[in-house]
Amino acid sequence: MNLRYLSLVVVAGVLLTGCGAGTGVPDREILIPTQSDMRGIARDVEPSSPYSRYIYRIMGTDRSRTNEGIISVPPSSGQDLVLMVEGSKLKILADKTFMNTHDIKLGDSELLPFAGGSLAGGRLEVVPWFSKPVEFQPEWLPEGLTVSVDGKCNFLIRSRDPHMSETRKLVAFIDAKTRLDRMRCELLGTFQNIPQLHRIIKNPQGNGKHIDGQRYVLRLNWSDTFALVRIVPEDER
């Protein structure tokens, strides 16, 4: 299992049980990833750009957690820590008051990969963190349409633009059906939160040879349940 996902699962699992209460971590319902975030998570690739949100955890000298919070990228006002992009890495900035309060030191040369990691001699951990998923659909889907799948991975199409004319809608539906009829859909699993998604990804059915950038997250029967699917041309294995 990718260590990045292991860190995400552990952190999310702890905070979803409420252990982060009172430490500045927002309600989990607003910890929603962007479509770019979801694409990186579901396709199991090393991120080539920062995630939109990270959680930091400060550990005491006895390895107990002493503080935690959220770091948004780009930074929002009032953040204790700020993440700046330096080439293909992240640099974390903190003022002297924050470092003195928590007795940590950050060297000028300490950088993190976009997947996160540890700094300050292991005293500071910074990892991406989300709880509530969002869908992301094939880039080639005609504009104005959205697609879902049923339990057998059959495609379900409908318009998401209430102002689309009937003529444009008909043309878009024909275009979408023509494209989807040439595709094969594989249902890798269903989930309702990010930790459940990670459990699907680490399963052999959803891992291995299928790490190819062709995974998508769709709604299952237009419900609040999500489906991790692989969509490939019909003649491709």
C-alpha positions in Angstrom: 0.0 0.0 0.0 1.3 3.5 -0.9 2.5 5.2 2.3 0.8 8.4 1.3 -2.6 6.6 1.5 -1.7 4.9 4.7 -1.1 8.3 6.3 -4.4 9.6 4.9 -6.4 6.6 6.2 -4.9 6.8 9.6 -5.4 10.5 10.0 -8.9 10.5 8.6 -9.9 7.5 10.7 -8.8 9.2 13.9 -10.4 12.6 13.1 -13.7 11.1 11.9 -14.2 9.6 15.3 -14.0 13.0 16.9 -10.6 12.8 18.4 -9.7 16.2 16.9 -12.4 18.1 18.7 -11.3 21.3 20.3 -8.0 21.4 18.4 -9.0 23.7 15.6 -10.0 21.1 13.0 -13.2 22.1 11.2 -16.3 20.0 11.0 -15.7 17.1 8.7 -18.6 18.0 6.5 -16.7 21.0 5.0 -13.5 19.1 4.4 -14.4 18.5 0.7 -11.7 18.0 -1.9 -11.7 19.7 -5.3 -12.1 17.7 -8.4 -8.3 17.9 -8.9 -7.8 16.5 -5.4 -10.2 13.6 -6.1 -8.5 12.9 -9.4 -5.1 12.5 -7.7 -6.5 10.4 -4.9 -8.7 8.0 -7.0 -6.1 7.6 -9.7 -3.4 6.6 -7.2 -0.6 8.7 -8.8 2.1 10.7 -7.2 0.7 14.3 -7.1 2.3 16.7 -9.5 0.7 19.7 -7.8 -0.3 20.5 -4.2 -3.6 19.4 -2.8 -6.0 22.1 -1.7 -5.9 21.2 2.0 -3.5 19.6 4.4 -3.7 18.8 8.1 -0.8 19.5 10.4 -0.1 17.6 13.6 2.5 18.7 16.2 3.9 15.9 18.4 5.4 16.3 21.9 8.8 15.0 22.8 6.9 11.9 24.2 5.3 11.5 20.8 1.9 12.5 22.0 -0.1 14.9 19.9 -0.1 18.4 21.2 -1.8 20.4 18.5 -3.3 20.2 15.0 -5.0 22.3 12.4 -5.8 22.8 8.8 -3.6 24.4 6.1 -5.3 25.6 3.0 -3.5 26.0 -0.3 -3.5 28.8 -1.3 -3.4 30.1 2.3 -6.4 31.6 4.0 -6.3 34.4 6.6 -5.5 33.4 10.2 -3.6 30.2 9.4 -0.9 29.1 11.9 1.2 27.7 9.1 1.6 28.5 5.4 2.6 26.2 2.6 4.5 27.7 -0.4 5.4 25.9 -3.6 9.1 25.6 -4.4 9.5 23.8 -7.7 8.1 20.3 -7.2 8.2 20.6 -3.4 6.4 22.4 -0.5 8.0 24.7 1.9 6.2 25.3 5.2 6.5 28.7 6.9 5.7 29.6 10.5 6.3 32.7 12.6 8.6 32.7 15.6 5.8 32.9 18.1 4.2 29.7 16.7 7.5 27.8 16.7 8.4 29.0 20.2 5.0 28.1 21.6 5.3 24.5 20.3 9.1 24.3 20.7 9.8 23.3 17.1 12.4 24.5 14.7 12.0 24.6 10.9 15.2 24.7 8.8 15.4 26.8 5.6 16.2 23.6 3.6 13.3 21.5 4.9 11.0 20.7 2.0 8.0 18.3 1.6 6.7 16.4 -1.4 3.2 17.3 -2.5 2.1 14.0 -0.8 3.1 15.4 2.6 5.5 14.1 5.2 7.3 15.1 8.5 9.5 18.0 9.4 11.3 19.3 12.5 12.9 16.0 13.4 9.5 14.2 13.1 7.8 16.7 15.5 5.6 18.2 12.7 3.6 16.1 10.4 1.8 17.6 7.3 -0.4 15.4 5.2 -3.4 16.0 2.8 -6.7 15.3 4.5 -10.3 15.1 3.3 -13.5 13.3 4.4 -16.4 13.9 2.1 -15.8 12.9 -1.6 -16.9 14.6 -4.8 -17.5 13.1 -8.2 -15.3 13.7 -11.2 -16.4 12.7 -14.6 -14.7 11.9 -18.0 -13.2 15.0 -19.5 -14.6 14.0 -22.9 -18.2 14.0 -21.7 -20.3 16.5 -23.7 -20.8 19.8 -22.0 -24.0 20.1 -20.1 -24.4 16.4 -19.4 -23.6 14.3 -16.3 -23.2 10.6 -16.0 -23.9 8.1 -13.3 -23.7 4.3 -13.1 -26.0 1.6 -11.7 -24.9 -1.5 -9.7 -23.8 -3.3 -12.9 -21.8 -0.3 -14.2 -24.3 0.6 -16.9 -24.1 4.3 -17.7 -27.0 6.7 -16.8 -27.0 10.0 -18.5 -29.0 13.2 -17.9 -28.7 17.0 -18.4 -27.3 19.2 -15.7 -28.1 22.4 -17.5 -31.7 23.4 -17.1 -31.4 26.1 -19.8 -30.2 23.7 -22.5 -32.5 23.7 -25.5 -34.2 20.5 -26.5 -32.2 20.5 -29.7 -28.8 20.9 -28.0 -29.8 18.4 -25.4 -30.7 15.8 -28.1 -27.4 16.4 -29.9 -25.4 16.1 -26.6 -27.2 12.9 -25.6 -26.5 11.3 -29.0 -22.9 12.3 -28.8 -22.6 11.0 -25.2 -24.3 7.7 -26.0 -22.1 7.2 -29.1 -19.0 7.7 -27.0 -20.2 5.6 -24.0 -21.3 2.7 -26.3 -17.7 2.3 -27.3 -16.5 2.2 -23.7 -16.4 -0.6 -21.1 -17.1 0.3 -17.4 -15.6 -1.7 -14.5 -17.0 -1.0 -11.1 -14.1 -1.2 -8.6 -16.2 -0.4 -5.5 -18.7 1.9 -3.9 -18.0 4.3 -1.0 -19.4 7.3 1.0 -16.2 8.8 2.4 -12.5 9.1 1.6 -11.3 6.4 4.1 -13.7 3.9 2.4 -12.3 5.0 -1.0 -8.7 4.2 0.2 -9.8 0.7 1.3 -11.0 0.1 -2.2 -7.8 1.4 -3.7 -5.6 -0.9 -1.6 -7.7 -3.9 -2.6 -6.1 -5.9 -5.4 -9.2 -5.5 -7.5 -8.8 -1.8 -7.6 -5.0 -1.7 -7.7 -2.0 -3.0 -9.6 -2.2 -2.9 -13.4 -5.2 -0.5 -13.4 -3.2 2.5 -12.2 -3.5 4.1 -15.6 -5.3 7.4 -15.2 -8.6 6.0 -16.4 -10.4 5.9 -13.1 -13.4 8.2 -12.3 -15.6 8.8 -9.4 -19.3 8.8 -10.3 -22.6 8.8 -8.4 -24.3 5.4 -7.9 -27.8 5.8 -9.3 -27.7 9.5 -8.7 -27.5 8.9 -5.0 -25.2 10.1 -2.2 -23.2 6.9 -2.6 -20.1 7.1 -4.9 -18.7 4.6 -7.3 -15.0 4.2 -8.2 -15.0 3.1 -11.8 -12.6 2.4 -14.6 -13.7 3.4 -18.1 -11.7 2.1 -21.0 -12.4 1.6 -24.8 -14.3 -1.6 -25.4 -11.4 -3.2 -27.3 -8.9 -2.4 -24.5 -8.2 -4.9 -21.7 
